Amino acid sequence: MRLGGRAARGALAGAAFFASGAAALVYQVTWQRILALHSGIGLYSIAVIVASFMAGLGGGSQLGAGLSARLSPRRALRAFAWIDLGLGAFGAASCWIYYDWLYLRASWLYQPLWRATLLHLLGLLVPTTLMGMSLPFLVRAVVDRVDVAGRTVGLFYGLNVLGAGVGALATPWLLVPQGGLRGATWVAAGANLLASAAAALAVRGTDFTTTTDAGPRPAPTSAPAGSLRLWLMLYALSGFCALGLEIVWFRLVEVATKSTAFMFGTVLAMYLFGCGLGSLVAAPFAPRLKHPLRAFLTCQCALLAYSAAAVVLLVRLGPDTPFFGWFVSYWRQALPVGLGQEWNEPVLRLYVLLPAALFGPATLLMGASFPMLQRAVQDDPRTSGHKAGSLQAANIAGCVGGSLAVGLVLLDRLGSPGTLRALLGAGLAFAAVGAARGGARAFVAWALVLVGLAAFLPTREELWLRLHGDPAEGARTGEDATGVVAVVPEGARYWRVFVGGRGHSWLPFGGAHTPLGAMPAVIHPAPTDIAIVGLGSGDTAWGAACRPETARVTVFEIARPQPRLLRELAGSPGDGGRLDQLRTLLADPRVRIEIADGRNALEHGGRLYDIIEADALQRHVAYSGTVYSLEFFRLCARRLKSGGLMCSWAPTPRVEATFRQAFPHVLRFEGDILIGSNELAPVDRDAWIARLGSKEVASYLGEGSARQVRRYLRTGERLHPVAPADADLNHDLFPRDEFLVPMTR
């Protein structure tokens, strides 16, 4: 059955490209989380995973560019259908490949980081190559007139990116809460199958006969070589700046939203929606452009200028500015508010309005640049796919460079404001090319704007103090590639420790963290080796080190600025002795702080411990599911010596049920503190309290903390294991509590 001509083919191809884009972003969000289990959730690991993903896309684009020039439009669209069919098959099996096989059975292969990098590249090579090939094949299939090539390619690109935004948004808010990571990949595989079916239907049901398909095909270099080389270099630099800006924006929004599980997918969706809409809006105007190079360069300068101006305003606006004052007040708070399964006013302000103001216009300009680029280079339908693929490969190569340069170098050395200055400096290359190509006055003005904004950008201290609500004098902030940390005074006697914008714990010691650390230490007969996952304020680690028998306390902390800020605070005078316990911890030769992902270190370290503790973490924090899952608790059980104990806070009944599934013997104490073991031990409160009352332990803890620990110890009760049939637990592939999934029973 014939469906018509060019319009029907375009509609089906557009639907296919939209669905294909949605599937690709579901895969990116889910695969990134799974692969982070292999090499850790630190920024170095994430930067390597993103770079590996992008490298595969770039290689696929270049491969598709060469192959598409040899195909007719019909065969190119048929190839697109086969590509999505292959992606769907791989996607449906991806959790089995990346998690069930490579993680559960071969995670030892992913250490050290250089080997993890190589394995991430190899593991992502097949699917990302297929993804990268899709654009040049689709362009070859749909471009049949040179005069509207920029509009056609821009419209299809916009649809693909909008689909990607839908996939990114749906993953944290709908797909993972409903079916976990495995279910999300199955939905994405279904979208690939729909895309393949739509493309196949377009092949069977439309007429591809065009005058441009007749005659011999020229070599895929019909544009002047110098012109194409220039565009390749410019688009590579554009990709470098875009990925660098994306990393900076994600860091700003992460702190501003207090690092929740919904941040990554939602903010990525906002970024993609901007790019997609920009391409769709600009595409109809592309055929009328007389100077596409000048328009493209203007967009690049303008988006960099807007990005810098938005950060300047973020810091320079007064805290009482109408509407903006709500954000400053929110940033002072320790924990997120209004977060839930429904979209409400706080969620809309934080996840929609703030990103839209911070980078919305910049992403619109990014998207608008694409049809301008296609308008400049497309001059033969038969080479359209080759040019689109080559340019996309160059852009992705720049993205890989931006990811590695910013993630591994610039954030460490310059921080977010310094990185933004460096990107403005790179943007001067756009102004220089524009000035050399006949727009001297306009682009000299753009260069001056970029330089002026670089001078007005805030310092690191100014930026992070603003995003912690302009705290009182004495606040300290720190930033490097591993994260953003702040120690903020609260009143005259206390300090709050913030990590990623969220309140983590407080000083001086003496809250719930003290018994969390000390109780397993006094319950164990003679703890020699202790591991703590998470430093916080140091309270948990200090409590855990209370026994003189303890020889080593290893604290795994992912944010490098955290111990540095605690040392700075401990070294400052005038606290009236309130920080003496912190000083004791930092001076204790038994305590060693390692900058590492604690779960990853336990997985690959091989050492056994008498006690393993996870510092308390709110359930809605990004990646909290990796330390509240059944698989993590079972990992801890395997890393315990005979008679060893594992201690964790249980913020929800589901965490408690998951913990009880992992350990055959569990004690529960006041404050929802759980202690599990592989062997049955007597509940001997008298012996515990006797150890607590020993001269060494009592002297170490002090009267007040010892009294608090004693009260907690007296509340201990033994719990029965959870029945294995209970499926409503937290798993690596279904972190229900992190994504706020209600319990079913």
N, C-alpha and C positions, 0 to 999 in steps of 0.2 A: 504494500500500500504506500503510495506517495503522500507525503505530508506537505509538500510544497517545495519552494526553493530556498533562497538564501535566508529568509526570515525564519523559517521553521528550523533550519540547520543552526542558525544563531541562537534561537531560544533553547533548543536542546543542549547545544554546546555550553551555553551560559549556565543552565541548570547543572550540568555535569561539573563545570569548573567551580561553581559555588559549593556543591557537595564535596568535591575533592578537597577544597580549601578547608572546609569544616573538619573533615576527617584528619587532615594533616596536623591541625593544631590540637585536636584531642590527643593524637599520638605524641606530639611534642610535650604536652603538659604531663601526660601519664608516664611516658618513657623517661623523661628527665627525673621524675620522682623515683622510679624503680632503679635507674642507673646510679642515682645518688647513694643507694644502699651499697653498691659495689665499692665506690671510691670516697664516700663521705658527702655530707651536705654543706661543707665549707665552700666559700666563693671560688677558691682555686679549682675544686672539683667541678662545680657547676659551670665555671667558665670553660673548662676543658670539654664538658659534655655538650654545651651550646656550640662551641667551635667545631666539634666533631660532627654534630648535626648539620651545621651550616656548610662544612667542607663537603659532605656528601651531596648536599643540594647543589653546590657549585659545580662539582664534578659531573653530576647528572645533567645540569644545564648545558655544560660544554659538550658533553656526549650527545645530548639531544639536538644541540645546534648543528653538529655535523651530520647527524642522521636525517634530520628533518629536511635538509636541502635536497636529499635524494628521493623524497617521497612526493607523491601527488597529494592534494588535499584529502581525498577519500582515504588513502592509505595512512596518512598522518592521523586522521581522526580515528581510524581503526586501531592504530598503535596506541593512541591515548586510551581507548577502551580497554585494551589489553593491559596497559600499565596500571590502571585503577583496579582491574580485576586481580592483578598480582599483588598490589598493595593491600587489597582487602584480605587476600589469603594470608599474607604475612602478618597483617595487623591482628587477625583473629587468633593467630598462634603466638603473638609477640610476648604476652605475659608468660606463656610456657617457656619461651626461649630465654627471655631476659631474667625472669625471676625463678621459675621452677628449675631451670637447668643451670644457667650461668651464675645465678646468685646462690641458690641453695646447695648446688653441687660443685661449683668451681669458683667461689668467691676469692679463694686464695690466689687466683691468677691476677687479681687487680691491685696488687701491691708490688712495688711502690707506684707513685703517681705516673711516672713515665710509661710504665707498663699498662696502667689503667687507661692512659690516653690512647695508646695503640689499640687496645682492645675495644674501647668505645668507638674509635674510628672504624674498626673492622665490623663490630657488631651493628653499627648503624649504616654501613656502606650500602647494603642492598636496598632497604626501604627509602633512604634519603636520595639515592641515585635515581630511583624510579620517580620520586616526587619532583626532583629537579628536571627530569626529562619532560614532564607534562606540559610546561609552558611552551617550549619551542614547537612541540608537535601540535598543540592546539592553535597556536598562532599560524602555523603553516596551513592548518585546516580552514581557518575562518577569514584570513586576509586574502581578498581577491582583487582589491583596488588600491593602488598606491596613494591616491589622493585622500583617502579616508583611513589609511592604515593606522595613523596615530590615534584616531577616535576609536576604531575597532579594538585595537590591542588595549587601549586604556580602559574601555568599558569591560572587557573580559577580565583584565587584571583587577579592576575594582570589584567585580563580582566575586572573584576568587578570594580577595583579601577580606571582603565583608563576610564571606563564608567562614574564613579562618577566625574572624572575630567572634562569630556565633559559636564556633567550636570551643574557643578559649573560654568564653563566658559560661557556656553550658557545662563544662567539665567540673568546676568546683561547686556550682550551685545546683546542678541537676544530676549529672551522670554519676559522679563519684558518690554522692549521698544515696542514690538509688541502687547502684549496682557495684560500687567499688571500682578500683582501677581496671580489673578484668572486664567488668561489665561495660565500662566506658570504651575500652578498646573494641569490644564486640559491636557497640553502636557505631563506632568509627568505621569498622569493617563493613557494616551495613551501608553506611554512606558511600564508601568506595564502590560497593556493588551497584548502588543506585546511579552513581556517576558513570560507571562502565555501561550500564544498561541504557542510559540516556544517550551516551556517545554512540553505542552500537545502533540504537534506533535512528539516530541522525544519519549514520552511514547508510542504512538500509532504506531510509524513507525520503531522502532528498536528492536533488540533482546537483552534481558538482561541476557540470560542464561550464567552463568560463573561457574566454578568449586568452586569458593569461596563462592557461595551462598548455597551450599549444606550443610546438617548437622546442628546440633544444634548451635545456636549462643552463644558465650561466653559472660560473663558479661563484661561490657564496662570498664574493668580495666586491660587489658592484658599486658600493659607495666608495668615494675616494679614500685611499688607505689612510692618509693622514687624518682625515676627518673621523673615521671610525676609531682609530687609535686614540684620538683625543677624547672621544666619548667614552671609550673603555676606561681610560684613566680617570676621567671626571666621575663616572658612575662608581668606580671602585672607591674613590675618596668619599663620595656621598654615602656609600655603605659603611665605611669606617666611621664617619661622623654619626650616622644614624644609630649604629649599634652602640657606640660610645655614649650617645645621649640617652639611649634606652636604659643602659645600665645605671647611669646617674639618676634618671627619673625613677627607676624601680627602687633605688636606695632611698630617695627622698620620700616616696609614697609608703615604702615599708615602715619607715620610722613614723611617718605621719598617721598611718592607720594602726600602728602598734603590732605589726608583724603577725597577721592572722593567716589562717589557711586559705582564705578566699582572696588574698591580695594578689598573688601572682597571676592567676587566670583572669581576674576581673580587670586588672590594670593592663595586662597584655591585650585583652579584648578592646579596651578603650583606645589603645595605641593602634590596633589594626582597624578599628572602625574609622578612625581619623584618616589613615592612609587610604582605605577603600573609598570613603566618601570623597576625598580629595581627587582621586583618580576618576571617579564617576562624574564629578562636577566639571573637571577640566577637560575630559575627553571630547565632548562636543565642540569645544573651541580649538582643539588641536589643529584641524585642517586650515584654520584661518591664520595661524601664527606665521608671520613673516620672518621672525628672528627667534627660532626655538632655542638656540644656544643662549642668547641673552635672557630669555624667559627662565630657562632652567637655572642659570647661574644666579639670577635674582631670587628665585625660590630658595636656593641653598643658603644664600647670605641672609635672607629674611628669616628662615626657620632657625638658624643659629642665633640671630639677634633676638628673636622672640624667646628662645629658650633661656638665654642669659637674662633678659629683662624680667621674665617671670620669677626667676630666683632672686633677683635684686628686690622686686616688689614683695616677695614672700618674707624677706627679712626686714625691709625698711618700712613696711606699713605699720602704723601704730597698733598696739594690741587692743585698743578700744574702737578700732575702725568698724563701722556697722557691718554685720554679717561675718566679717573676717574674725571678729573677736570671739565668736563661738569656737573656731578652730584653735585659737591660742589657749582658750580655757580647756578644751579637750586635751590638748597636748600636755597640759600640766598633770592630767590624771594618770594613775598608774596602770589601769587596765581598760580595754575597749568597752564601750557602752553601746547598747542598741543592736548588738550582733545576734543574728538568728537566721532562721530559714526564710523569713520574709524580708522584703525590702522595705525599710522604714526611713524616716527622715535622716537619722545619723548615717545610715548606710549610704543613702543617696548623696549626702554631702561629702562623705569621705571617699567613696568609690566611683562617683560619677563627676560631681562638680569640681572637686579638687584636681583630679587628673585632667579634666577638660580645661581648666584654667592653666594648669602647669604646662601641658604640652599639646592640648587640642589643636590650636592653630598651626603649630609646628608640624604635627603629623598630617594635617590637611595639605600643607605645602609639600611634604614628602610625597604624598600620593599624587598631587598635581604634577609633580616633576616627571612622572613616568610617561604619560601620553606626550608630553613635550619632547622627551627623549626619542620616543618612537616616531614622532613627526619628523624629527631631524634625520633619522637613519634609514627609514623604510622607503625603498625606491623600486622594489621588485617583489611581487607577491611570492615568487618562487624562492627567494632568499629570506623571506620574512622570519621564518622560524629560526634560521641560522643566526640572524642578527639579534633577535629577541633572546635566544639562548646564550649567545656570547656575552651580551650586555648583562644579563642576569648573573652569569658566572662571574663576571668582573665585580659586580656589586656584592655578591656573596663573598668573594675573596676579600673585599674590603671589610665586610661584616665580621669575617673570621679574624682579620687583623685587629679590628676594633675591640672584639670580645677579649682577645688575648692581651692586647696592650692595656686596655682599661682594667680588666679583671685581675691581671697578674702583675701589672707594673704601676700604672698611673694612680689608681686608688690608694695603693700602698704608700707611694712617695708624695703625692700631691693632695689626696683627699678629693671629695666631690667638687668643691669650688675650684681647686687647682686643675682637676681633670676637665672641667667645663672651660676654663681658660685655655687649656691646651687645644681643645676642640675649636674654640674661637680662632686660635692661631692657625689651625689647619684650614679653617674657613677662609683665611686671607688668600689661599690659593685660588678659590673661586673668584674672588674680587680681582686678583691679578690677571687671570685669564680673561675676565670680562673687560678689564681696562685695555688689555692688549688687543682685543678683538673689536674695538671700535666704540666701547662704552666708557671711555676714560672718566668723564665727569661723574656719572652715576656710580660706577664701581669704586672710584676713589672715596666717594661719600660712604658707600657701604663699608669699605675698609676702616674708615675713621669711626663709624658706628660700632663695629666689632671691637676695635681697640679700646674705645671709650667704655663699652660695657664690660670688657675684661677688667678694666681698672676699677669699676664700681662693684664688681662681684664681692660678696662678703667673704670674710675669713671662715675657716672651718669652725672656729669657736662660735662666731656670730650665727652661723647657719644652724648648728646643732643646739645652741641655747634657745633659738627661736622655736625649733621643732620639739623642744621640751617645755614650751610654755613660758619662756623668759623667766627662769627661776631666780631665786634670790642670790645675792653675792656669795661666792664660795663654791658655786657649782663647777664641776669639771666635766669635760667631754673628751672623747678620744675616738678616732676613726682610722681604720686602715682597710685593706682588702677583706679582712675577716668580719668586719661589722662596725657598728656604731654603739658606743657605750657612754653613759653619763652617770655621774654621782651627784645627786641634787640634795641640798639641805632642805629638811622639812621642819620648820620651827627652829628653836635654839639648840635642840638636843639630838636630833635624828638626821640621818641621811638615807635617801632612797637610791638603790642601784637600778638603773634602766639599761636594758639590752634590746637593741632594735626598736626603741621607742616605748617598750612596755616595762612597767615596774616589775622587777624580778624578786627583790628581797631588800632588806634594810639593815642599817647600822644604828646603834651598836647591837651586838649579838644578844640573843635572849628570847627570840620569838619561837615559832613552831619549828624553825630549822634546827635549833639546838637539840631538842629531843629526837628529831629525825636522824641527826647524825650520831648522837650519843647512845641511844637505846640499843641498837644492834651491837655497839662496841662493848656495853656492859653485859648484854645477854650472852655473847660469845665467851667461852671460857678463856681463850687466850688469842685474840686476833693479832696476827703478825703483819699480814698484807691486806691493805684496804684500797679499794678503787671507788672514786666518786665521779659520777657523770654530771658535770656542771659545777661551776665555781660559785655563781651568784655573789653574795657579799662575803662568802667564806665561812658563814655560820655553820653550815652542815659539815664541811671538812674539819672545822675547828672542833666541833662536838665529837666527830668520829675519831679524832686523835687523842682522846682523853685517857686511854689506857697506856701505862708505861710499857706493856708487853709489845705494843705496836712498833714495828720497825720501819714500815713504809706506808705512806698515804699518797697515792697517785691521784691527782685531780685532772680530769680531762675537760678542757674548756675550749670552745670553738672560737670565741672572740678574743683576739690577742690584746686589745686595749684594756680589757677588764682587770687583769692582775696589775698592769701598770698604773691604772688609776687608783686602785686600792693601795698600792705602795705609796703613791703620791699623797693620798689622804692620810695614811698612817704616819707619814713623815712630817705632816704639818702640825705645828704646835697649837695649844689653846683649846684642846678638847676636854680638859679636865679628867683625863684617864678613861673616858668612855670608849676609846678605841684601843685600849690595851690588849683586849682579846684578839683583835685583828693583828696587832703587832706581834703577839705571840705566835699566831698562825704563820705569818709571813717570815718570821725568824726561825721557825721550827725546821731543823735540818732533815727531819723525817718526811716533810711534806714537799712534794715535787709537783709543779703545775705544768702539764703538757698541753700545748695548743694543738688540739686534735678533736675530731668528731669522736665522742666517747664510745658510741656503739661500734663504729668502724674500728677503733683501737682495740676494743674487746674482741671483736671478730677475728682480727688479724694478729693480735699480739701474742696469743698463745699462753700467756701467764695465767695461773690460777690464783684465786684470792680467798681469804677467809671471809671478807665482807665486800659486797658490791652494793653501792647506794646510788640512786638516781635523785639528784636534787629536785625539789618540787617544781613542777612546771604546769601552768594553766593549760587546759585541754585545747583551747582554741588557737594556741600558738602554732605558727607554721612548723610543720614537721614534728609536732608533739606526738603524732601517731607512731613515729619510729621508736619511741621509748615507752609507749603504753601498749604495744602490740604483744600478742601471744608469742610471736617469734622472738622478740627482744627478751622477754622474760625467760623463755627457754634457752636463749643464748647465755644469759646470766647464770642460769642453773648449771649449764655445762662448764662455766668458768669458775665455779666454786670448788674449793678444796673439800675434802670430807669433813662434814660438820659445819660447812660454811653457811652464811646467811646472806640473803638479798633483801634490801629494804627499799620501799617505794611509797610515795604518797599516792592515794587513790582519790582523785578529784571527783570521780563519778562511780556509781554502782557498777557500771560496765567495766571500768578499769579493775575494780576489785574482783569481779567475776573472771576477768581475763587472767589476773594474777593467780587466782585460786586454781585455774585450769592448768597453769604452768608448774606450780609447786604442789607436791602432795601434802605438805605440812605448812600451815599458814597461821600466824598470829595477827590479830587486829588490835590496835591501840587507839586511844583518844586521838582526835585530829585526823582520823582516816589514814593512819600510818600502818602499813602492812610489812610484816617480816616473814619471808618464806625460806624453806630449806628442803633439801632432798632427803634428809633423815629425820626421824622422829626424835625430838628432844623434849625433856620434861619442862613443864611450866613451873619453874622454881623461882617464884618472886623473891623469896628470902635470899637466895644466892645472888640474884641480880642486884638487890638493894644492898647486900653486903659488899659487892664489888663497887657499887656506886659510892658507898660510904668509906671506902679505903682512903687512906691518907693522901695517896698520890692523885687519885681521881677527884676527890673532894677539893683538894687544893687547886687542881687544874681548872675545874668548872666554876668554882666559887659557890657560895652558899645559895644564892638565888637560882642559878641555873641547875644546881644539883637538886634543889627542891622541886623545880619544874619537871625535871626528868623523872624523879621519884614518883610524882603524881601520875605521869603518863604510864610508867611501868606497872602500876597497880591496876590499870584498866585492861590489861592484856587478856584476850580470850582466844581460844583455839577455834578455827573455822574448818568446816568440811570442804573437801575439793568439790568443784563444780562438775556436774555430770557432763561427760564428753559430748553428749548430743546437743548441748546448748550452743546454738550457732550465733547468738547475738553478742559476739565478742569483738574486740579490736584485733585486726590483723594488718600485716604490712600492706596487703592489697585491698584492705577494706578498713581504713582508719575511721571508724564510725564516730567516735567522740570528737576527733579533730574537726570533722565536718558537721558537728552538731546534730547527728542523726538521733532521734528519740529512741529510747529502748522499747522493744516490743513487749517485754514482760519484766 
